[in-house]
Amino acid sequence: MRTKSNFGLVRALSGRLAREGIRLGAVCPGLVDTPLTAGARTHFQAAGVLMLSADEVAAAVVDTLRAGEAGTELVLTPGHGPARYVPTPLR
């Protein structure tokens, strides 16, 4: 799963890089309405799949760059605000 590997990289490197003045974070969006997904847009809409706008993703990235702390991990889901990633324990 790509989200977990992105967040694993952030966790592994953010503390070390923060000591050097580099702030590392991750913003992982769901499906984004872009020219890349335009060909399938009607299929997603017909299936009831919500899509984020590129502006929503860009705003989350800018907010994270402005106010986020080292190691910030955000998940973007259509219809919801940005949320911190919370790992779920396996049973």
mmCIF file as gemmi writes it, N, C-alpha and C atoms, coordinates in Angstrom:
data_model
loop_
_atom_site.group_PDB
_atom_site.id
_atom_site.type_symbol
_atom_site.label_atom_id
_atom_site.label_alt_id
_atom_site.label_comp_id
_atom_site.label_asym_id
_atom_site.label_entity_id
_atom_site.label_seq_id
_atom_site.pdbx_PDB_ins_code
_atom_site.Cartn_x
_atom_site.Cartn_y
_atom_site.Cartn_z
_atom_site.occupancy
_atom_site.B_iso_or_equiv
_atom_site.pdbx_formal_charge
_atom_site.auth_seq_id
_atom_site.auth_asym_id
_atom_site.pdbx_PDB_model_num
ATOM 1 N N . MET Axp A 1 ? 0.847 -1.168 0 1 0 ? 1 A 1
ATOM 2 C CA . MET Axp A 1 ? 0 0 0 1 0 ? 1 A 1
ATOM 3 C C . MET Axp A 1 ? 0.898 1.239 0 1 0 ? 1 A 1
ATOM 4 N N . ARG Axp A 2 ? 0.716 2.086 -0.947 1 0 ? 2 A 1
ATOM 5 C CA . ARG Axp A 2 ? 1.592 3.238 -1.134 1 0 ? 2 A 1
ATOM 6 C C . ARG Axp A 2 ? 1.527 4.202 0.057 1 0 ? 2 A 1
ATOM 7 N N . THR Axp A 3 ? 0.355 4.458 0.611 1 0 ? 3 A 1
ATOM 8 C CA . THR Axp A 3 ? 0.241 5.398 1.725 1 0 ? 3 A 1
ATOM 9 C C . THR Axp A 3 ? 1.127 4.968 2.885 1 0 ? 3 A 1
ATOM 10 N N . LYS Axp A 4 ? 1.071 3.701 3.241 1 0 ? 4 A 1
ATOM 11 C CA . LYS Axp A 4 ? 1.875 3.235 4.377 1 0 ? 4 A 1
ATOM 12 C C . LYS Axp A 4 ? 3.361 3.386 4.096 1 0 ? 4 A 1
ATOM 13 N N . SER Axp A 5 ? 3.79 3.107 2.864 1 0 ? 5 A 1
ATOM 14 C CA . SER Axp A 5 ? 5.219 3.231 2.573 1 0 ? 5 A 1
ATOM 15 C C . SER Axp A 5 ? 5.646 4.69 2.586 1 0 ? 5 A 1
ATOM 16 N N . ASN Axp A 6 ? 4.787 5.613 2.099 1 0 ? 6 A 1
ATOM 17 C CA . ASN Axp A 6 ? 5.109 7.04 2.169 1 0 ? 6 A 1
ATOM 18 C C . ASN Axp A 6 ? 5.246 7.473 3.618 1 0 ? 6 A 1
ATOM 19 N N . PHE Axp A 7 ? 4.318 7.059 4.433 1 0 ? 7 A 1
ATOM 20 C CA . PHE Axp A 7 ? 4.355 7.456 5.832 1 0 ? 7 A 1
ATOM 21 C C . PHE Axp A 7 ? 5.53 6.797 6.554 1 0 ? 7 A 1
ATOM 22 N N . GLY Axp A 8 ? 5.871 5.587 6.189 1 0 ? 8 A 1
ATOM 23 C CA . GLY Axp A 8 ? 7.034 4.937 6.778 1 0 ? 8 A 1
ATOM 24 C C . GLY Axp A 8 ? 8.31 5.704 6.482 1 0 ? 8 A 1
ATOM 25 N N . LEU Axp A 9 ? 8.426 6.206 5.267 1 0 ? 9 A 1
ATOM 26 C CA . LEU Axp A 9 ? 9.587 7.007 4.891 1 0 ? 9 A 1
ATOM 27 C C . LEU Axp A 9 ? 9.624 8.301 5.7 1 0 ? 9 A 1
ATOM 28 N N . VAL Axp A 10 ? 8.472 8.948 5.848 1 0 ? 10 A 1
ATOM 29 C CA . VAL Axp A 10 ? 8.403 10.179 6.635 1 0 ? 10 A 1
ATOM 30 C C . VAL Axp A 10 ? 8.814 9.905 8.07 1 0 ? 10 A 1
ATOM 31 N N . ARG Axp A 11 ? 8.304 8.827 8.643 1 0 ? 11 A 1
ATOM 32 C CA . ARG Axp A 11 ? 8.661 8.492 10.029 1 0 ? 11 A 1
ATOM 33 C C . ARG Axp A 11 ? 10.14 8.172 10.174 1 0 ? 11 A 1
ATOM 34 N N . ALA Axp A 12 ? 10.677 7.468 9.205 1 0 ? 12 A 1
ATOM 35 C CA . ALA Axp A 12 ? 12.074 7.051 9.291 1 0 ? 12 A 1
ATOM 36 C C . ALA Axp A 12 ? 13.042 8.228 9.158 1 0 ? 12 A 1
ATOM 37 N N . LEU Axp A 13 ? 12.693 9.227 8.357 1 0 ? 13 A 1
ATOM 38 C CA . LEU Axp A 13 ? 13.642 10.298 8.057 1 0 ? 13 A 1
ATOM 39 C C . LEU Axp A 13 ? 13.338 11.649 8.685 1 0 ? 13 A 1
ATOM 40 N N . SER Axp A 14 ? 12.107 11.892 9.124 1 0 ? 14 A 1
ATOM 41 C CA . SER Axp A 14 ? 11.743 13.251 9.551 1 0 ? 14 A 1
ATOM 42 C C . SER Axp A 14 ? 12.545 13.73 10.761 1 0 ? 14 A 1
ATOM 43 N N . GLY Axp A 15 ? 12.773 12.879 11.741 1 0 ? 15 A 1
ATOM 44 C CA . GLY Axp A 15 ? 13.546 13.304 12.915 1 0 ? 15 A 1
ATOM 45 C C . GLY Axp A 15 ? 14.979 13.636 12.566 1 0 ? 15 A 1
ATOM 46 N N . ARG Axp A 16 ? 15.593 12.777 11.786 1 0 ? 16 A 1
ATOM 47 C CA . ARG Axp A 16 ? 16.986 12.973 11.381 1 0 ? 16 A 1
ATOM 48 C C . ARG Axp A 16 ? 17.124 14.242 10.537 1 0 ? 16 A 1
ATOM 49 N N . LEU Axp A 17 ? 16.205 14.44 9.598 1 0 ? 17 A 1
ATOM 50 C CA . LEU Axp A 17 ? 16.281 15.62 8.739 1 0 ? 17 A 1
ATOM 51 C C . LEU Axp A 17 ? 15.932 16.898 9.489 1 0 ? 17 A 1
ATOM 52 N N . ALA Axp A 18 ? 15.028 16.806 10.47 1 0 ? 18 A 1
ATOM 53 C CA . ALA Axp A 18 ? 14.647 17.987 11.251 1 0 ? 18 A 1
ATOM 54 C C . ALA Axp A 18 ? 15.865 18.568 11.978 1 0 ? 18 A 1
ATOM 55 N N . ARG Axp A 19 ? 16.759 17.706 12.422 1 0 ? 19 A 1
ATOM 56 C CA . ARG Axp A 19 ? 17.974 18.173 13.095 1 0 ? 19 A 1
ATOM 57 C C . ARG Axp A 19 ? 18.873 18.974 12.151 1 0 ? 19 A 1
ATOM 58 N N . GLU Axp A 20 ? 18.669 18.788 10.863 1 0 ? 20 A 1
ATOM 59 C CA . GLU Axp A 20 ? 19.441 19.531 9.86 1 0 ? 20 A 1
ATOM 60 C C . GLU Axp A 20 ? 18.647 20.694 9.272 1 0 ? 20 A 1
ATOM 61 N N . GLY Axp A 21 ? 17.481 20.987 9.872 1 0 ? 21 A 1
ATOM 62 C CA . GLY Axp A 21 ? 16.659 22.104 9.414 1 0 ? 21 A 1
ATOM 63 C C . GLY Axp A 21 ? 15.762 21.78 8.234 1 0 ? 21 A 1
ATOM 64 N N . ILE Axp A 22 ? 15.565 20.497 7.954 1 0 ? 22 A 1
ATOM 65 C CA . ILE Axp A 22 ? 14.705 20.075 6.843 1 0 ? 22 A 1
ATOM 66 C C . ILE Axp A 22 ? 13.445 19.457 7.43 1 0 ? 22 A 1
ATOM 67 N N . ARG Axp A 23 ? 12.295 19.983 7.04 1 0 ? 23 A 1
ATOM 68 C CA . ARG Axp A 23 ? 11.012 19.473 7.54 1 0 ? 23 A 1
ATOM 69 C C . ARG Axp A 23 ? 10.4 18.569 6.482 1 0 ? 23 A 1
ATOM 70 N N . LEU Axp A 24 ? 10.181 17.315 6.824 1 0 ? 24 A 1
ATOM 71 C CA . LEU Axp A 24 ? 9.636 16.322 5.911 1 0 ? 24 A 1
ATOM 72 C C . LEU Axp A 24 ? 8.228 15.96 6.346 1 0 ? 24 A 1
ATOM 73 N N . GLY Axp A 25 ? 7.318 15.887 5.404 1 0 ? 25 A 1
ATOM 74 C CA . GLY Axp A 25 ? 5.946 15.499 5.68 1 0 ? 25 A 1
ATOM 75 C C . GLY Axp A 25 ? 5.367 14.803 4.47 1 0 ? 25 A 1
ATOM 76 N N . ALA Axp A 26 ? 4.127 14.327 4.592 1 0 ? 26 A 1
ATOM 77 C CA . ALA Axp A 26 ? 3.461 13.644 3.483 1 0 ? 26 A 1
ATOM 78 C C . ALA Axp A 26 ? 1.997 14.048 3.44 1 0 ? 26 A 1
ATOM 79 N N . VAL Axp A 27 ? 1.518 14.286 2.236 1 0 ? 27 A 1
ATOM 80 C CA . VAL Axp A 27 ? 0.1 14.526 1.991 1 0 ? 27 A 1
ATOM 81 C C . VAL Axp A 27 ? -0.33 13.467 0.988 1 0 ? 27 A 1
ATOM 82 N N . CYS Axp A 28 ? -1.224 12.583 1.401 1 0 ? 28 A 1
ATOM 83 C CA . CYS Axp A 28 ? -1.665 11.48 0.547 1 0 ? 28 A 1
ATOM 84 C C . CYS Axp A 28 ? -3.144 11.643 0.22 1 0 ? 28 A 1
ATOM 85 N N . PRO Axp A 29 ? -3.43 12.114 -0.997 1 0 ? 29 A 1
ATOM 86 C CA . PRO Axp A 29 ? -4.82 12.32 -1.389 1 0 ? 29 A 1
ATOM 87 C C . PRO Axp A 29 ? -5.454 11.041 -1.913 1 0 ? 29 A 1
ATOM 88 N N . GLY Axp A 30 ? -6.768 11.04 -1.872 1 0 ? 30 A 1
ATOM 89 C CA . GLY Axp A 30 ? -7.515 9.996 -2.559 1 0 ? 30 A 1
ATOM 90 C C . GLY Axp A 30 ? -7.501 10.313 -4.042 1 0 ? 30 A 1
ATOM 91 N N . LEU Axp A 31 ? -8.525 9.934 -4.739 1 0 ? 31 A 1
ATOM 92 C CA . LEU Axp A 31 ? -8.619 10.144 -6.181 1 0 ? 31 A 1
ATOM 93 C C . LEU Axp A 31 ? -8.772 11.635 -6.485 1 0 ? 31 A 1
ATOM 94 N N . VAL Axp A 32 ? -7.945 12.149 -7.399 1 0 ? 32 A 1
ATOM 95 C CA . VAL Axp A 32 ? -7.931 13.58 -7.714 1 0 ? 32 A 1
ATOM 96 C C . VAL Axp A 32 ? -8.398 13.79 -9.146 1 0 ? 32 A 1
ATOM 97 N N . ASP Axp A 33 ? -9.304 14.755 -9.324 1 0 ? 33 A 1
ATOM 98 C CA . ASP Axp A 33 ? -9.831 15.104 -10.642 1 0 ? 33 A 1
ATOM 99 C C . ASP Axp A 33 ? -8.799 15.954 -11.376 1 0 ? 33 A 1
ATOM 100 N N . THR Axp A 34 ? -8.054 15.322 -12.274 1 0 ? 34 A 1
ATOM 101 C CA . THR Axp A 34 ? -7.008 15.983 -13.055 1 0 ? 34 A 1
ATOM 102 C C . THR Axp A 34 ? -7.134 15.515 -14.504 1 0 ? 34 A 1
ATOM 103 N N . PRO Axp A 35 ? -6.365 16.095 -15.412 1 0 ? 35 A 1
ATOM 104 C CA . PRO Axp A 35 ? -6.378 15.594 -16.784 1 0 ? 35 A 1
ATOM 105 C C . PRO Axp A 35 ? -6.03 14.095 -16.871 1 0 ? 35 A 1
ATOM 106 N N . LEU Axp A 36 ? -5.236 13.6 -15.942 1 0 ? 36 A 1
ATOM 107 C CA . LEU Axp A 36 ? -4.873 12.185 -15.939 1 0 ? 36 A 1
ATOM 108 C C . LEU Axp A 36 ? -6.095 11.29 -15.699 1 0 ? 36 A 1
ATOM 109 N N . THR Axp A 37 ? -7.03 11.746 -14.868 1 0 ? 37 A 1
ATOM 110 C CA . THR Axp A 37 ? -8.217 10.939 -14.555 1 0 ? 37 A 1
ATOM 111 C C . THR Axp A 37 ? -9.438 11.346 -15.371 1 0 ? 37 A 1
ATOM 112 N N . ALA Axp A 38 ? -9.294 12.354 -16.234 1 0 ? 38 A 1
ATOM 113 C CA . ALA Axp A 38 ? -10.439 12.903 -16.98 1 0 ? 38 A 1
ATOM 114 C C . ALA Axp A 38 ? -11.149 11.852 -17.828 1 0 ? 38 A 1
ATOM 115 N N . GLY Axp A 39 ? -10.411 10.946 -18.427 1 0 ? 39 A 1
ATOM 116 C CA . GLY Axp A 39 ? -11.024 9.933 -19.283 1 0 ? 39 A 1
ATOM 117 C C . GLY Axp A 39 ? -11.965 8.998 -18.549 1 0 ? 39 A 1
ATOM 118 N N . ALA Axp A 40 ? -11.767 8.825 -17.272 1 0 ? 40 A 1
ATOM 119 C CA . ALA Axp A 40 ? -12.595 7.916 -16.473 1 0 ? 40 A 1
ATOM 120 C C . ALA Axp A 40 ? -13.555 8.665 -15.555 1 0 ? 40 A 1
ATOM 121 N N . ARG Axp A 41 ? -13.554 9.991 -15.617 1 0 ? 41 A 1
ATOM 122 C CA . ARG Axp A 41 ? -14.375 10.798 -14.704 1 0 ? 41 A 1
ATOM 123 C C . ARG Axp A 41 ? -15.84 10.367 -14.691 1 0 ? 41 A 1
ATOM 124 N N . THR Axp A 42 ? -16.44 10.185 -15.856 1 0 ? 42 A 1
ATOM 125 C CA . THR Axp A 42 ? -17.865 9.813 -15.892 1 0 ? 42 A 1
ATOM 126 C C . THR Axp A 42 ? -18.099 8.444 -15.265 1 0 ? 42 A 1
ATOM 127 N N . HIS Axp A 43 ? -17.156 7.531 -15.422 1 0 ? 43 A 1
ATOM 128 C CA . HIS Axp A 43 ? -17.293 6.215 -14.792 1 0 ? 43 A 1
ATOM 129 C C . HIS Axp A 43 ? -17.219 6.325 -13.271 1 0 ? 43 A 1
ATOM 130 N N . PHE Axp A 44 ? -16.294 7.154 -12.781 1 0 ? 44 A 1
ATOM 131 C CA . PHE Axp A 44 ? -16.197 7.363 -11.334 1 0 ? 44 A 1
ATOM 132 C C . PHE Axp A 44 ? -17.485 7.995 -10.805 1 0 ? 44 A 1
ATOM 133 N N . GLN Axp A 45 ? -17.982 9.016 -11.514 1 0 ? 45 A 1
ATOM 134 C CA . GLN Axp A 45 ? -19.207 9.692 -11.081 1 0 ? 45 A 1
ATOM 135 C C . GLN Axp A 45 ? -20.389 8.724 -11.084 1 0 ? 45 A 1
ATOM 136 N N . ALA Axp A 46 ? -20.501 7.911 -12.135 1 0 ? 46 A 1
ATOM 137 C CA . ALA Axp A 46 ? -21.607 6.941 -12.213 1 0 ? 46 A 1
ATOM 138 C C . ALA Axp A 46 ? -21.549 5.927 -11.081 1 0 ? 46 A 1
ATOM 139 N N . ALA Axp A 47 ? -20.344 5.619 -10.636 1 0 ? 47 A 1
ATOM 140 C CA . ALA Axp A 47 ? -20.175 4.659 -9.541 1 0 ? 47 A 1
ATOM 141 C C . ALA Axp A 47 ? -20.292 5.325 -8.171 1 0 ? 47 A 1
ATOM 142 N N . GLY Axp A 48 ? -20.487 6.649 -8.15 1 0 ? 48 A 1
ATOM 143 C CA . GLY Axp A 48 ? -20.606 7.36 -6.876 1 0 ? 48 A 1
ATOM 144 C C . GLY Axp A 48 ? -19.276 7.615 -6.192 1 0 ? 48 A 1
ATOM 145 N N . VAL Axp A 49 ? -18.18 7.519 -6.945 1 0 ? 49 A 1
ATOM 146 C CA . VAL Axp A 49 ? -16.855 7.754 -6.382 1 0 ? 49 A 1
ATOM 147 C C . VAL Axp A 49 ? -16.578 9.252 -6.369 1 0 ? 49 A 1
ATOM 148 N N . LEU Axp A 50 ? -16.324 9.794 -5.193 1 0 ? 50 A 1
ATOM 149 C CA . LEU Axp A 50 ? -16.027 11.217 -5.068 1 0 ? 50 A 1
ATOM 150 C C . LEU Axp A 50 ? -14.558 11.463 -5.397 1 0 ? 50 A 1
ATOM 151 N N . MET Axp A 51 ? -14.299 12.626 -5.973 1 0 ? 51 A 1
ATOM 152 C CA . MET Axp A 51 ? -12.935 12.981 -6.337 1 0 ? 51 A 1
ATOM 153 C C . MET Axp A 51 ? -12.572 14.309 -5.701 1 0 ? 51 A 1
ATOM 154 N N . LEU Axp A 52 ? -11.318 14.448 -5.353 1 0 ? 52 A 1
ATOM 155 C CA . LEU Axp A 52 ? -10.798 15.717 -4.851 1 0 ? 52 A 1
ATOM 156 C C . LEU Axp A 52 ? -10.437 16.601 -6.036 1 0 ? 52 A 1
ATOM 157 N N . SER Axp A 53 ? -10.473 17.895 -5.818 1 0 ? 53 A 1
ATOM 158 C CA . SER Axp A 53 ? -9.973 18.805 -6.85 1 0 ? 53 A 1
ATOM 159 C C . SER Axp A 53 ? -8.477 19.007 -6.626 1 0 ? 53 A 1
ATOM 160 N N . ALA Axp A 54 ? -7.796 19.37 -7.687 1 0 ? 54 A 1
ATOM 161 C CA . ALA Axp A 54 ? -6.359 19.662 -7.561 1 0 ? 54 A 1
ATOM 162 C C . ALA Axp A 54 ? -6.149 20.828 -6.604 1 0 ? 54 A 1
ATOM 163 N N . ASP Axp A 55 ? -7.089 21.79 -6.573 1 0 ? 55 A 1
ATOM 164 C CA . ASP Axp A 55 ? -6.977 22.92 -5.653 1 0 ? 55 A 1
ATOM 165 C C . ASP Axp A 55 ? -7.047 22.474 -4.192 1 0 ? 55 A 1
ATOM 166 N N . GLU Axp A 56 ? -7.889 21.486 -3.89 1 0 ? 56 A 1
ATOM 167 C CA . GLU Axp A 56 ? -7.977 20.979 -2.513 1 0 ? 56 A 1
ATOM 168 C C . GLU Axp A 56 ? -6.65 20.346 -2.087 1 0 ? 56 A 1
ATOM 169 N N . VAL Axp A 57 ? -6.054 19.59 -2.988 1 0 ? 57 A 1
ATOM 170 C CA . VAL Axp A 57 ? -4.777 18.943 -2.679 1 0 ? 57 A 1
ATOM 171 C C . VAL Axp A 57 ? -3.684 19.998 -2.519 1 0 ? 57 A 1
ATOM 172 N N . ALA Axp A 58 ? -3.653 20.956 -3.437 1 0 ? 58 A 1
ATOM 173 C CA . ALA Axp A 58 ? -2.643 22.017 -3.367 1 0 ? 58 A 1
ATOM 174 C C . ALA Axp A 58 ? -2.773 22.808 -2.064 1 0 ? 58 A 1
ATOM 175 N N . ALA Axp A 59 ? -4.006 23.11 -1.645 1 0 ? 59 A 1
ATOM 176 C CA . ALA Axp A 59 ? -4.219 23.858 -0.403 1 0 ? 59 A 1
ATOM 177 C C . ALA Axp A 59 ? -3.692 23.074 0.8 1 0 ? 59 A 1
ATOM 178 N N . ALA Axp A 60 ? -3.911 21.767 0.813 1 0 ? 60 A 1
ATOM 179 C CA . ALA Axp A 60 ? -3.404 20.944 1.923 1 0 ? 60 A 1
ATOM 180 C C . ALA Axp A 60 ? -1.874 20.928 1.945 1 0 ? 60 A 1
ATOM 181 N N . VAL Axp A 61 ? -1.264 20.883 0.775 1 0 ? 61 A 1
ATOM 182 C CA . VAL Axp A 61 ? 0.196 20.902 0.703 1 0 ? 61 A 1
ATOM 183 C C . VAL Axp A 61 ? 0.727 22.234 1.209 1 0 ? 61 A 1
ATOM 184 N N . VAL Axp A 62 ? 0.11 23.337 0.76 1 0 ? 62 A 1
ATOM 185 C CA . VAL Axp A 62 ? 0.553 24.675 1.199 1 0 ? 62 A 1
ATOM 186 C C . VAL Axp A 62 ? 0.367 24.826 2.702 1 0 ? 62 A 1
ATOM 187 N N . ASP Axp A 63 ? -0.78 24.401 3.233 1 0 ? 63 A 1
ATOM 188 C CA . ASP Axp A 63 ? -1.008 24.492 4.681 1 0 ? 63 A 1
ATOM 189 C C . ASP Axp A 63 ? 0.022 23.68 5.454 1 0 ? 63 A 1
ATOM 190 N N . THR Axp A 64 ? 0.353 22.509 4.944 1 0 ? 64 A 1
ATOM 191 C CA . THR Axp A 64 ? 1.347 21.667 5.611 1 0 ? 64 A 1
ATOM 192 C C . THR Axp A 64 ? 2.721 22.328 5.583 1 0 ? 64 A 1
ATOM 193 N N . LEU Axp A 65 ? 3.066 22.937 4.451 1 0 ? 65 A 1
ATOM 194 C CA . LEU Axp A 65 ? 4.354 23.627 4.36 1 0 ? 65 A 1
ATOM 195 C C . LEU Axp A 65 ? 4.415 24.831 5.294 1 0 ? 65 A 1
ATOM 196 N N . ARG Axp A 66 ? 3.293 25.529 5.452 1 0 ? 66 A 1
ATOM 197 C CA . ARG Axp A 66 ? 3.277 26.728 6.301 1 0 ? 66 A 1
ATOM 198 C C . ARG Axp A 66 ? 3.249 26.401 7.784 1 0 ? 66 A 1
ATOM 199 N N . ALA Axp A 67 ? 2.427 25.445 8.163 1 0 ? 67 A 1
ATOM 200 C CA . ALA Axp A 67 ? 2.181 25.245 9.595 1 0 ? 67 A 1
ATOM 201 C C . ALA Axp A 67 ? 2.523 23.852 10.098 1 0 ? 67 A 1
ATOM 202 N N . GLY Axp A 68 ? 2.764 22.929 9.191 1 0 ? 68 A 1
ATOM 203 C CA . GLY Axp A 68 ? 3.008 21.556 9.618 1 0 ? 68 A 1
ATOM 204 C C . GLY Axp A 68 ? 4.321 21.406 10.352 1 0 ? 68 A 1
ATOM 205 N N . GLU Axp A 69 ? 4.347 20.46 11.24 1 0 ? 69 A 1
ATOM 206 C CA . GLU Axp A 69 ? 5.577 20.159 11.955 1 0 ? 69 A 1
ATOM 207 C C . GLU Axp A 69 ? 6.282 19.014 11.244 1 0 ? 69 A 1
ATOM 208 N N . ALA Axp A 70 ? 7.503 18.791 11.579 1 0 ? 70 A 1
ATOM 209 C CA . ALA Axp A 70 ? 8.238 17.682 10.98 1 0 ? 70 A 1
ATOM 210 C C . ALA Axp A 70 ? 7.49 16.375 11.234 1 0 ? 70 A 1
ATOM 211 N N . GLY Axp A 71 ? 7.362 15.582 10.204 1 0 ? 71 A 1
ATOM 212 C CA . GLY Axp A 71 ? 6.673 14.305 10.334 1 0 ? 71 A 1
ATOM 213 C C . GLY Axp A 71 ? 5.175 14.374 10.149 1 0 ? 71 A 1
ATOM 214 N N . THR Axp A 72 ? 4.648 15.513 9.71 1 0 ? 72 A 1
ATOM 215 C CA . THR Axp A 72 ? 3.204 15.625 9.48 1 0 ? 72 A 1
ATOM 216 C C . THR Axp A 72 ? 2.783 14.632 8.405 1 0 ? 72 A 1
ATOM 217 N N . GLU Axp A 73 ? 1.737 13.878 8.689 1 0 ? 73 A 1
ATOM 218 C CA . GLU Axp A 73 ? 1.209 12.884 7.756 1 0 ? 73 A 1
ATOM 219 C C . GLU Axp A 73 ? -0.292 13.124 7.616 1 0 ? 73 A 1
ATOM 220 N N . LEU Axp A 74 ? -0.704 13.593 6.439 1 0 ? 74 A 1
ATOM 221 C CA . LEU Axp A 74 ? -2.11 13.9 6.212 1 0 ? 74 A 1
ATOM 222 C C . LEU Axp A 74 ? -2.712 12.986 5.157 1 0 ? 74 A 1
ATOM 223 N N . VAL Axp A 75 ? -3.96 12.624 5.375 1 0 ? 75 A 1
ATOM 224 C CA . VAL Axp A 75 ? -4.746 11.872 4.402 1 0 ? 75 A 1
ATOM 225 C C . VAL Axp A 75 ? -5.872 12.786 3.952 1 0 ? 75 A 1
ATOM 226 N N . LEU Axp A 76 ? -6.066 12.879 2.638 1 0 ? 76 A 1
ATOM 227 C CA . LEU Axp A 76 ? -7.147 13.69 2.086 1 0 ? 76 A 1
ATOM 228 C C . LEU Axp A 76 ? -8.205 12.769 1.505 1 0 ? 76 A 1
ATOM 229 N N . THR Axp A 77 ? -9.432 12.958 1.972 1 0 ? 77 A 1
ATOM 230 C CA . THR Axp A 77 ? -10.556 12.164 1.502 1 0 ? 77 A 1
ATOM 231 C C . THR Axp A 77 ? -11.641 13.124 1.024 1 0 ? 77 A 1
ATOM 232 N N . PRO Axp A 78 ? -12.211 12.89 -0.16 1 0 ? 78 A 1
ATOM 233 C CA . PRO Axp A 78 ? -13.26 13.784 -0.651 1 0 ? 78 A 1
ATOM 234 C C . PRO Axp A 78 ? -14.401 13.935 0.365 1 0 ? 78 A 1
ATOM 235 N N . GLY Axp A 79 ? -14.841 15.177 0.556 1 0 ? 79 A 1
ATOM 236 C CA . GLY Axp A 79 ? -15.941 15.442 1.476 1 0 ? 79 A 1
ATOM 237 C C . GLY Axp A 79 ? -15.53 15.615 2.929 1 0 ? 79 A 1
ATOM 238 N N . HIS Axp A 80 ? -14.255 15.48 3.213 1 0 ? 80 A 1
ATOM 239 C CA . HIS Axp A 80 ? -13.732 15.634 4.576 1 0 ? 80 A 1
ATOM 240 C C . HIS Axp A 80 ? -12.518 16.546 4.529 1 0 ? 80 A 1
ATOM 241 N N . GLY Axp A 81 ? -12.231 17.185 5.625 1 0 ? 81 A 1
ATOM 242 C CA . GLY Axp A 81 ? -11.025 17.994 5.703 1 0 ? 81 A 1
ATOM 243 C C . GLY Axp A 81 ? -9.807 17.107 5.829 1 0 ? 81 A 1
ATOM 244 N N . PRO Axp A 82 ? -8.621 17.683 5.669 1 0 ? 82 A 1
ATOM 245 C CA . PRO Axp A 82 ? -7.399 16.899 5.862 1 0 ? 82 A 1
ATOM 246 C C . PRO Axp A 82 ? -7.38 16.302 7.27 1 0 ? 82 A 1
ATOM 247 N N . ALA Axp A 83 ? -6.941 15.065 7.372 1 0 ? 83 A 1
ATOM 248 C CA . ALA Axp A 83 ? -6.895 14.38 8.666 1 0 ? 83 A 1
ATOM 249 C C . ALA Axp A 83 ? -5.523 13.757 8.858 1 0 ? 83 A 1
ATOM 250 N N . ARG Axp A 84 ? -5.056 13.788 10.086 1 0 ? 84 A 1
ATOM 251 C CA . ARG Axp A 84 ? -3.799 13.124 10.411 1 0 ? 84 A 1
ATOM 252 C C . ARG Axp A 84 ? -3.97 11.63 10.19 1 0 ? 84 A 1
ATOM 253 N N . TYR Axp A 85 ? -2.94 11.01 9.67 1 0 ? 85 A 1
ATOM 254 C CA . TYR Axp A 85 ? -2.945 9.56 9.483 1 0 ? 85 A 1
ATOM 255 C C . TYR Axp A 85 ? -2.829 8.896 10.846 1 0 ? 85 A 1
ATOM 256 N N . VAL Axp A 86 ? -3.709 7.946 11.108 1 0 ? 86 A 1
ATOM 257 C CA . VAL Axp A 86 ? -3.682 7.191 12.351 1 0 ? 86 A 1
ATOM 258 C C . VAL Axp A 86 ? -3.55 5.708 11.98 1 0 ? 86 A 1
ATOM 259 N N . PRO Axp A 87 ? -2.426 5.105 12.283 1 0 ? 87 A 1
ATOM 260 C CA . PRO Axp A 87 ? -2.271 3.68 11.951 1 0 ? 87 A 1
ATOM 261 C C . PRO Axp A 87 ? -3.271 2.848 12.718 1 0 ? 87 A 1
ATOM 262 N N . THR Axp A 88 ? -3.784 1.845 12.05 1 0 ? 88 A 1
ATOM 263 C CA . THR Axp A 88 ? -4.735 0.935 12.672 1 0 ? 88 A 1
ATOM 264 C C . THR Axp A 88 ? -4.016 -0.367 12.959 1 0 ? 88 A 1
ATOM 265 N N . PRO Axp A 89 ? -4.049 -0.811 14.217 1 0 ? 89 A 1
ATOM 266 C CA . PRO Axp A 89 ? -3.368 -2.072 14.54 1 0 ? 89 A 1
ATOM 267 C C . PRO Axp A 89 ? -4.03 -3.246 13.826 1 0 ? 89 A 1
ATOM 268 N N . LEU Axp A 90 ? -3.213 -4.19 13.406 1 0 ? 90 A 1
ATOM 269 C CA . LEU Axp A 90 ? -3.732 -5.404 12.808 1 0 ? 90 A 1
ATOM 270 C C . LEU Axp A 90 ? -4.216 -6.327 13.898 1 0 ? 90 A 1
ATOM 271 N N . ARG Axp A 91 ? -5.25 -7.049 13.605 1 0 ? 91 A 1
ATOM 272 C CA . ARG Axp A 91 ? -5.78 -8.011 14.593 1 0 ? 91 A 1
ATOM 273 C C . ARG Axp A 91 ? -5.353 -9.39 14.246 1 0 ? 91 A 1
